[in-house]
């Protein structure tokens, strides 16, 4: 008969307490059916304003094969917009 003894996992010795936890100002997130955007609600079901954030958009032209060995040319353009 073989008996096994419990072995403490090696990673347990590396564990540390979590950093200070901050209470979130919202209780749930829902989708507004009119705008299709996320809406943050508090415990009473009231909308919580989460502040504004910017958006950004980037574009890049695809490199074209312009050389005789059919490898992509490294010359291409990039641009971005942010508000």
Secondary structure, DSSP 8 states (H G I E B T S, - for coil): ---------GGGGG----------S-SEEEE-TTT--EEEE-TTS-B--------EEEEE------STT----S---EEEEE-
